[in-house]
Amino acid sequence: MSNTDSFVEEVNEEVRRDRLYALLRRYGWIAVLAILVIVGGAAFSEYRKAQERAQAEALGDAMLAALGVNDTVERAQALAAVTADTPTAAAVLGLMTAAEYTDAGDTATAIEKLDALAVNSDIPSIYQQLARFKSITLQGADTPVADRRQALEAMAQPGNPLRLLASEQMALIDIETGDSEAAITRYQTILVDAEVSSDLQQRALQVIVALGGEPELSGVSGLDGDGGAVQSN
């Protein structure tokens, strides 16, 4: 390389360096700001996670302390006094509180707690549905059959996670009103449903037999031809 070429190369290098320094002086603050944002965001995220973890631990401790109370009524009252910071935690706490009031024999308060959850749009839908279902089962004969049936029919629709349990409750209403044939038909439908649990399946079999019906086991998984059928007397 000639001296001229070397000189030109050095000049170009100096020009590029000067441009780089000029760009850094002009826009360097953006890079610094970006770094600060990234670092600050990470720190804030960790702070929030730590806060959420602390809140969850505090809620868990409060619930365990309430559940540790020996007297049933006092235990229900202790749970009712606990507060939750998130909708999901509030839903779980509400369901537990209602269960304790039920055990304590205070069905009216339990239903009140469940009905409040059922209309609370802030909590996940599954908890609303579960609260509504439990409320209906607790109300029993105190609520007119037509009202209970209407509420259960809404929950027995395809896609509802509680549809089979709602169908079972509707079958129990059929028995309550003396319509055994309707109850047997409803239980048979439950029996052959692809999503039925083993416990519900056994309950359906037992009630059909108890009502004098003959369970149709053809196509019922685990029960047809395997010696698992319930025999009627």
BAKE-486307 format. One record per residue (C-alpha): residue number from 0; x, y, z. Coordinates in steps of 0.1 Angstrom, whole numbers, plus 5000, padded with zeros to 4 digits. Example, Ala and Ser with C-alpha at 12.3 -4.5 7.8 and 13.67 -1.06 7.14 Angstrom:
<sites>
(0 (5123 4955 5078))
(1 (5137 4989 5071))
</sites>
This chain:
<sites>
(0 (5000 5000 5000))
(1 (5014 5034 4990))
(2 (5018 5063 5015))
(3 (4990 5081 4998))
(4 (4966 5051 5003))
(5 (4977 5048 5039))
(6 (4970 5085 5045))
(7 (4936 5083 5029))
(8 (4927 5053 5050))
(9 (4937 5071 5082))
(10 (4917 5101 5072))
(11 (4886 5080 5065))
(12 (4891 5063 5099))
(13 (4892 5096 5116))
(14 (4861 5108 5098))
(15 (4842 5077 5108))
(16 (4854 5081 5144))
(17 (4843 5117 5145))
(18 (4809 5108 5131))
(19 (4805 5081 5157))
(20 (4814 5104 5185))
(21 (4790 5130 5171))
(22 (4762 5105 5170))
(23 (4769 5094 5206))
(24 (4769 5130 5218))
(25 (4737 5136 5200))
(26 (4718 5103 5206))
(27 (4737 5086 5234))
(28 (4710 5097 5260))
(29 (4686 5074 5242))
(30 (4707 5043 5248))
(31 (4712 5054 5285))
(32 (4674 5059 5288))
(33 (4668 5024 5273))
(34 (4691 5008 5297))
(35 (4675 5026 5326))
(36 (4640 5015 5314))
(37 (4651 4979 5311))
(38 (4668 4978 5345))
(39 (4639 4997 5361))
(40 (4613 4975 5346))
(41 (4630 4944 5358))
(42 (4634 4958 5393))
(43 (4597 4968 5393))
(44 (4586 4934 5381))
(45 (4606 4917 5409))
(46 (4591 4941 5434))
(47 (4556 4933 5422))
(48 (4563 4896 5423))
(49 (4576 4899 5459))
(50 (4545 4919 5469))
(51 (4522 4893 5454))
(52 (4541 4865 5470))
(53 (4539 4882 5504))
(54 (4502 4889 5500))
(55 (4496 4852 5491))
(56 (4516 4840 5521))
(57 (4497 4864 5544))
(58 (4463 4852 5530))
(59 (4474 4816 5534))
(60 (4485 4822 5570))
(61 (4452 4840 5578))
(62 (4431 4812 5563))
(63 (4451 4785 5581))
(64 (4447 4804 5614))
(65 (4409 4806 5608))
(66 (4406 4769 5599))
(67 (4426 4761 5631))
(68 (4397 4774 5653))
(69 (4380 4744 5669))
(70 (4344 4758 5672))
(71 (4326 4755 5639))
(72 (4307 4788 5642))
(73 (4338 4807 5653))
(74 (4357 4791 5625))
(75 (4332 4803 5599))
(76 (4333 4838 5615))
(77 (4371 4838 5614))
(78 (4371 4829 5577))
(79 (4345 4856 5570))
(80 (4368 4882 5586))
(81 (4397 4874 5563))
(82 (4401 4896 5533))
(83 (4416 4887 5499))
(84 (4434 4910 5474))
(85 (4426 4892 5442))
(86 (4393 4881 5426))
(87 (4403 4844 5425))
(88 (4415 4843 5461))
(89 (4382 4861 5471))
(90 (4362 4834 5453))
(91 (4380 4806 5469))
(92 (4378 4822 5503))
(93 (4341 4829 5498))
(94 (4334 4792 5489))
(95 (4353 4780 5519))
(96 (4335 4804 5542))
(97 (4301 4793 5529))
(98 (4311 4757 5535))
(99 (4320 4764 5571))
(100 (4287 4782 5577))
(101 (4269 4751 5562))
(102 (4288 4729 5586))
(103 (4279 4752 5614))
(104 (4242 4748 5605))
(105 (4238 4784 5594))
(106 (4224 4776 5560))
(107 (4209 4810 5554))
(108 (4242 4828 5558))
(109 (4259 4802 5536))
(110 (4234 4808 5509))
(111 (4238 4845 5513))
(112 (4276 4842 5508))
(113 (4271 4819 5477))
(114 (4245 4842 5461))
(115 (4269 4871 5465))
(116 (4296 4852 5447))
(117 (4273 4840 5420))
(118 (4265 4876 5409))
(119 (4301 4889 5413))
(120 (4313 4895 5378))
(121 (4349 4903 5390))
(122 (4356 4866 5399))
(123 (4362 4839 5373))
(124 (4331 4824 5357))
(125 (4337 4789 5370))
(126 (4335 4802 5406))
(127 (4303 4820 5399))
(128 (4288 4788 5384))
(129 (4300 4768 5414))
(130 (4286 4792 5439))
(131 (4252 4793 5421))
(132 (4251 4755 5420))
(133 (4259 4751 5457))
(134 (4234 4777 5466))
(135 (4206 4759 5447))
(136 (4215 4726 5464))
(137 (4214 4742 5498))
(138 (4181 4759 5492))
(139 (4164 4725 5487))
(140 (4126 4724 5492))
(141 (4127 4759 5506))
(142 (4128 4772 5470))
(143 (4099 4764 5446))
(144 (4106 4734 5423))
(145 (4101 4755 5392))
(146 (4127 4781 5403))
(147 (4153 4754 5411))
(148 (4146 4736 5379))
(149 (4150 4767 5358))
(150 (4183 4776 5374))
(151 (4196 4740 5370))
(152 (4185 4738 5333))
(153 (4206 4769 5326))
(154 (4237 4751 5341))
(155 (4229 4718 5323))
(156 (4235 4733 5289))
(157 (4263 4719 5267))
(158 (4297 4734 5275))
(159 (4289 4742 5311))
(160 (4315 4725 5333))
(161 (4288 4716 5359))
(162 (4262 4703 5334))
(163 (4263 4667 5346))
(164 (4260 4676 5382))
(165 (4232 4700 5373))
(166 (4215 4671 5354))
(167 (4218 4649 5385))
(168 (4202 4676 5407))
(169 (4173 4678 5381))
(170 (4169 4640 5384))
(171 (4166 4644 5421))
(172 (4139 4670 5416))
(173 (4121 4645 5394))
(174 (4123 4620 5423))
(175 (4111 4647 5447))
(176 (4081 4654 5426))
(177 (4073 4616 5421))
(178 (4083 4614 5385))
(179 (4105 4583 5387))
(180 (4104 4576 5349))
(181 (4118 4611 5342))
(182 (4145 4606 5368))
(183 (4155 4572 5353))
(184 (4157 4587 5318))
(185 (4178 4616 5330))
(186 (4202 4593 5350))
(187 (4205 4570 5319))
(188 (4216 4600 5299))
(189 (4242 4609 5325))
(190 (4253 4572 5326))
(191 (4263 4571 5289))
(192 (4278 4606 5287))
(193 (4314 4605 5276))
(194 (4325 4630 5303))
(195 (4308 4613 5333))
(196 (4331 4607 5362))
(197 (4333 4572 5378))
(198 (4317 4584 5410))
(199 (4287 4600 5392))
(200 (4284 4570 5370))
(201 (4281 4547 5400))
(202 (4256 4570 5416))
(203 (4235 4570 5384))
(204 (4236 4531 5383))
(205 (4226 4528 5419))
(206 (4197 4552 5417))
(207 (4183 4537 5384))
(208 (4183 4503 5401))
(209 (4168 4517 5433))
(210 (4140 4532 5413))
(211 (4132 4498 5397))
(212 (4148 4506 5364))
(213 (4171 4485 5342))
(214 (4204 4503 5334))
(215 (4213 4503 5297))
(216 (4250 4495 5298))
(217 (4256 4490 5261))
(218 (4285 4513 5252))
(219 (4291 4525 5287))
(220 (4329 4524 5292))
(221 (4341 4498 5317))
(222 (4307 4484 5324))
(223 (4294 4466 5294))
(224 (4303 4429 5293))
(225 (4330 4432 5320))
(226 (4310 4420 5349))
(227 (4308 4455 5363))
(228 (4271 4460 5358))
(229 (4249 4466 5388))
(230 (4223 4439 5391))
(231 (4187 4448 5400))
(232 (4170 4427 5426))
</sites>
